[in-house]
């Protein structure tokens, strides 16, 4: 089954509605231009000025044609918002950590970045991840540390 939906300037449109919208825009703008030119040629002494004003009216006609088309032909895209699964988010974070290493700490981020994380409801996700990772990293560092003999003030060992 062939779809009659096309992407034009980053938006999804119905091909038939696009043709209709082009026809409506052309009809309205050209009608406005020729009507304004006819009327203005009788009112304005300079023919070139009458044509320039008629062109401006034609441009306004383009806007009116676009408004008519927008009212007649509703968008064809559908936006679906849903909450991502927390387990999936945690998996993505672990994959990022595996690929890029340490993700850093929230305390190192600037205030505007933290505000953006709060706004997108991602702050709690990163905070929970940081709490889960830090104990593991601390335990790992503690296991690698070897005891060092005490050093005296004069540099000697006991």
Secondary structure, 3 states (H helix, E strand, C coil): CCCCEEEECCEEEEHHHHHHHHHHHHHHHHHHHHHHHHHHHHHCCCHHHHHHHHHHHHHHHHHHHHHHHHHHCCCCCCCCCCCCCHHHHHHHHHHHHHHHCCCCCHHHCCHHHHHHHHHCCCHHHHHHHHHHHHHHHHHHHHHHCCCCCCECCCCCEC
